[in-house]
Amino acid sequence: MPIREIPTRPYQDQKSGTAGLRKKVAVFQQPHYLENFLQSIFDVETSLRGATLIIGGDGRYHNREAIQTAIAMAAANGVRKIIVGQGGILSTPAASHLIRLHHAAGGLLFTASHNPAGPDGDFGIKFNIAGGGQASETLTGKIYEQSTQLTRYRIVEGTSLDLDRRGAQKIADTDVDVVDSVEDYARLQQSLFDFDRIREWFKKGGRLRFDAMHAVTGPYAKRIFIEQLGAPETSVMNGCPLEDFGDGHPDPNLIYAKHLYDLAMSADGPDLIAASDGDGDRNMILGRGLFISPGDSLAMLAAHLDKLPGYKGRLKGLARSMPTCRAVDQVARALGVECHETPTGWKFFCNLLDAGRLTLCGEESFGTSSSHTREKDGLWAVLAWLNILAVTGMSVQQIAQAHWQRFGRHYYARHDYDDLPVATANAVMAQLKTASPNLIGQHHGAWTISQADEFSYTDPIDGSVATAQGLRIVFGEAARIILRLSGTGTQGATLRLYLERYETGVDALAWQNNEALAPLAIIADKLIRIAEQTGRKTPSVIT
């Protein structure tokens, strides 16, 4: 198996963001495109030489071919050992756990997260560092710079690894171990939750419906929920990973998973309804008659965390991304622990987790997790809810209503305006940024603007500063309007408008979500003028 250096030319569009490099499949299929990006990683992250590397993906179209290329290049670039999930399958949280478990120098994850798949769909790659977290912006910047001046890449020619056969194989001088994708992850979850109590809950008639969306979590859900916890086979739907995700959109929200919302609203719906996304790091939680927003889910899990065996007496701190509703802040105050507000992007939680100042964290984009890993973890959130239901004997709706009566309720919604021209999206942001200083003190009904600014963040651990993290219009504790640009798509720009209203007492249970937020939506339209500036009268998605 000879190692060759292949001449190449730089690609100028391989800028990697917080979620890694995402493009259409056809872009990754260009000659040398993937190879250039991989070689740039190996050139910059020299700690991979002589070390262990984790490789896997979410099973989408082009996953197997990309993994074969990555293995051949890792071997050519001096990686000592490669651990790859059977069939090329590894969920993002499972890969993060393997990096930590095996003290690996990093991991290559082939995923475009919640984006559609198939020959005409999206593909992506991200690099996770030692410790299991996402690569920093500094590191991804260095990788990009290297990709612009690359003239060659190294690869072992003539390799064809059997990804479906578990066990040891060898390529050149590199050991390759194909492992059960689920085993170590399931063992980790068993150490955190009371599986005996959850089994008993199922035996007593508790019902779960989990939608794996034909994505990566299917094998994990079947192994844990059905085989280990004894749930009926009907508890897992769309559990077979498909290269095109069944021609669906594996984004667990009220648009792409409306069938789950309809199931929850049925008279005889399951006790807990949940879903995860393409790579397994997001979650959606519903109970009979009720959708639990991600910010509420984070707060409710925080309030009940001491009921979970792996967390008794271990709550060090809580955190949320800035656009996420402030429900968890109320819980932090009641429990007497610190609560951190970070920019969007899971990597901002990692320094706090590594420093032992954080136990539970989450984002409004359906991401929740804890100190057990360095990625958000969809199945972890579902297991946490199952454990709480089993211990309390309460329904999801009872837990939610008791929580709102104690802590108050943050009515909350996100309005996405997708595929906007980049110049248009930037103009909307610039207009609000310019107007912000003049908004403070304005009265809008019973609400007064107390703060209007652009969010920036100084990391309390390493002192690094992140600027331009979203625009905020704050009405004290009563309400917030937030506007930010998102970078998770593969084309155009996405504007995200967040509306949040806080009520206590009788008003915490008085309204439907849209009814409560309607006055705030009118104020946002007046101050930001999204419809006027973009021509979009309605959002693409409301969650």
KANORZI-V26534 format. One line per field, one symbol per residue. psi: psi as a letter, one per 20 degrees, with the letter a starting at -180 (. if undefined). burial: b if it has 9 or more other C-alpha atoms within 8 Angstrom, else e. A space follows every 50 residues. Layout:
BEGIN
psi=???
burial=???
END
This chain:
BEGIN
psi=nqpqopqrqqpjkkppahjaoprqghghiqpigggggghhghhgmiihpj appppaajjrpjggghggggghhgghjjpgpppqqpjjppqghhggghgg gjlqiaqppoqkdjqqarhjbqrrpqpqrpiirqqrhgghghggghhijp iqqpqoqkqnqniioqaprpocjpppooqphhghghhghhihrnhghggh gghjjppqopoikkbhighgggggggghijqqhihpqljopqhjkkkaol onaigikhhhghghiqhlrrhpprrragjjirqppqrojppoqhhggggh gghjhiiphijpjjohrqqqqgiqqkghhhggghikqqpqorrpohhhhg ggghijjphprrqilkpqaaiiakqqoghggghgggggghghjrrggggg hhghhgirpnpqqpopnqkqpghgghhgghghghhghihpiqpnciqpoi poapprpopigijqpprljqppopmcihrqpqpqpqkiriqaqppppppp ppqrbhiijhrqghghighhhggghghhlggghijohqrgpp.
burial=eebbeeebebbeebbbbbbbbbbbbeebeeeebbbbbbbbbbebeeebbb bbbbbbbbbbbbbbebbbbbbbbbbbbbbbbbbbbbebbbbbbbbbbbbb eebbbbbbbbbbbbbbbbeebbbbbbbbbbbbbbbeeeebbbbbebbbeb ebbbbbbebeeebeebeebebbebbbbbbbbbebbbeebbebbbbebbbb bbeeebbbbbbbbbbbbbbbbbbbbbbebbbeeebbbbbbbbbbbeeebb bbbbebbbebbebbbbeebbbbbbbbbbbbbbbbbbbbbbbbbbbbbbbb bbebbbbbbebbeebbbbbbbbbbbebbbbbbbeeebbbeebbbbbbbbb bbbeeebbbbbbbbebbbbbbebbbbbbbbbbbbbbbbbbeeeebbbebb bebbbebbbbbbbbbbbbebeeebbeebbebbbeebeebbeeeeeebbbb bbbbbbbebeeeeeebeebbbbbbbbebbbbbbbbbeebeebbbbbbbbb bbbbeeebbeeebeebbeebbebbbeebbbbeebebeebeebe
END
